[in-house]
Amino acid sequence: SYVLTQPPSVSVAPGQTATITCGGGKIESRNVHWFQQRPGQAPVLVIFYDSDRPSGIPERFSGSKSGNTATLTISRVEAGDEADYYCQVWDADSDHWVFGGGTRVTVL
Amino acid sequence: EVQLVQSGGGLVQPGGSLRLSCVGSGIAFGSNSLNWVRQAPGKGLQWVAHIGTSSSNIYYADSVKGRFTISRDNAKDSLFLQMKNLRANDTAVYYCASRTGGGMDLWGPGTTVTVSS
């Protein structure tokens, strides 16, 4: 089965840049979506199709992809960005949606 | 208001059954593919099941295939998850999620399912 690998945690100071990676085989040929989940809340889509932002999501959130790695970048990090972040792809080989294990972003 | 409203969670014994519901408002419900996603206590997100707009494409995670059934009633803007032969490791918060065109861009608040004797 297809696996997406994320670092368990990332720490960043306010105003700095947080970078969250998501690795997977042949990810360059898959559309990657990213979700933010604050404690006790439902997930929120922050990036879809690798780099598109839904309406209402700040421009500080951006997505990119290179080789076998997709990246979510949060610029000018704020305290409110502290949350778990998940990447997701559709695995057409198994007809399954696949989530990465999640990355906890801590704002120092 | 654009939202998904969930109901149907609760406490059930191992081997028991439960039916979850999710009702949409403010969206073109029938035009969206729909999913159930769950999150066990302290764990990450796990996709459970997918249903296409006209129920033509239905897929399940291996861990629930044969025990869970996803269905929808577009006339009532409703999504369902019938869960049978529940196990302790099915304990989780279950979310319904709607996919308009890109990613899963609208989620319900979640409903808790606890499987325990």
HADDOCK unambig.tbl for C-alpha pairs under 7 A between the chains (distance, minus, plus):
assign (segid A and resid 33 and name CA) (segid B and resid 103 and name CA) 6.09 0.50 0.50
assign (segid A and resid 42 and name CA) (segid B and resid 107 and name CA) 6.63 0.50 0.50
assign (segid A and resid 42 and name CA) (segid B and resid 109 and name CA) 5.61 0.50 0.50
assign (segid A and resid 42 and name CA) (segid B and resid 110 and name CA) 6.78 0.50 0.50
assign (segid A and resid 43 and name CA) (segid B and resid 107 and name CA) 6.99 0.50 0.50
assign (segid A and resid 45 and name CA) (segid B and resid 103 and name CA) 6.89 0.50 0.50
assign (segid A and resid 45 and name CA) (segid B and resid 104 and name CA) 6.57 0.50 0.50
assign (segid A and resid 45 and name CA) (segid B and resid 105 and name CA) 5.47 0.50 0.50
assign (segid A and resid 48 and name CA) (segid B and resid 102 and name CA) 5.84 0.50 0.50
assign (segid A and resid 48 and name CA) (segid B and resid 103 and name CA) 5.29 0.50 0.50
assign (segid A and resid 49 and name CA) (segid B and resid 102 and name CA) 6.55 0.50 0.50
assign (segid A and resid 95 and name CA) (segid B and resid 59 and name CA) 6.55 0.50 0.50
assign (segid A and resid 96 and name CA) (segid B and resid 59 and name CA) 6.96 0.50 0.50
assign (segid A and resid 96 and name CA) (segid B and resid 61 and name CA) 6.65 0.50 0.50
assign (segid A and resid 97 and name CA) (segid B and resid 47 and name CA) 6.11 0.50 0.50
assign (segid A and resid 98 and name CA) (segid B and resid 47 and name CA) 6.75 0.50 0.50
assign (segid A and resid 99 and name CA) (segid B and resid 45 and name CA) 6.56 0.50 0.50
assign (segid A and resid 99 and name CA) (segid B and resid 46 and name CA) 6.60 0.50 0.50
assign (segid A and resid 101 and name CA) (segid B and resid 44 and name CA) 5.84 0.50 0.50
assign (segid A and resid 102 and name CA) (segid B and resid 44 and name CA) 6.22 0.50 0.50
